Amino acid sequence: MAWIVSASGTETFRQNKVCNSCKRCFLRKRFNLFIQKYEKCTMNLTDASLSNFTERTRKGLIQHKKEAFWFYRFLSIVYDTIVNPLHWTVEMRDTSLKQAELVSRDLKVLDVGGGTGFTTEGIIEYVDAHNVTLLDQSPHQMAKAKNKPSLSTVNFVEGDAENLPFPSNSFDRYVSAGSIEYWPEPQRGISEAYRVLKCGGLATIIGPVRATHWFSRFWCDLWMLFPAEEEYRYWFQNAGFQDIRVSYIGPAAYKGIREHGLIMGLTISGKKPINGPSEPMCRLGPMKESLSSPFTWQQKLIFPFRWLLGCVAGFYYFILPFFVMFYAAVFIRDRSTKDSKP
């Protein structure tokens, strides 16, 4: 069973709006007990204030469309066999998709950044495949998905998450798993999610969480985008979403270890208001990047170095799970038993 934590409290925790008992549980990484105490904490505020939020402007080396395109040109070969078992398991997928409220087989669902179709396979357990559209900018990833018999009637579209080729108010549900980390402009991608949803529709994004350990945070920031919870919340609120929910997920073998960050560690969902505006609330200028834009000679010169260094940073998160799982197996015998102690 995947290790799951549902909470809305990291920003509230940082602002000292929980009691000392909750703090001690969190700092000792006793997450299950922390959540139990947090839910009963009289100091708990349901909505963390984002008034002092400052959006990061620095991008990771692979947080660009062309770099991501070529990164997946090679990663697609081993994505289902090596990447998913370490970072994005069936149990995690099923738990996250419950938050997407796929309550009818007739729902029109858009899976953005669907890649090899791993998340799409989970979606079609709840929704008829012909009602599902898988969009990705990588033809190499989608080629893997198209070869899966269960996805034979899914609609495949090669396109950009930040410039969706669909009319407004087209879908009942929007799902994106393991894609936001490559978006140069995450606010634009989430605003596009708002736009293409019908009023009352629900958007669900599953993605990384930023490391708190200094060494791992260096590598995750160098590689791509690992957002903090307050960044996810800010983008959703800024687009116009309401009823925002956040939950935390992680591989069962990690036994709750999160300080090194997780490539798939957070699920956030938000609803497009039934009587709200059809278009997103935030107004954005022209797109900063496009896969079809030609390189300048300066970009051609530095691209190989950026891409190779980004791959090195990504390799850190390939070997890290083995150390985390080893540590969890040896030193965390029974987390549930430990967390039940006062």
Summary of the structure (lengths in Angstrom):
residues: 342
radius of gyration: 19.7
end to end distance: 24.4
largest distance: 61.9
contacts: 1126
relative contact order: 0.15
helix: 44%
strand: 17%
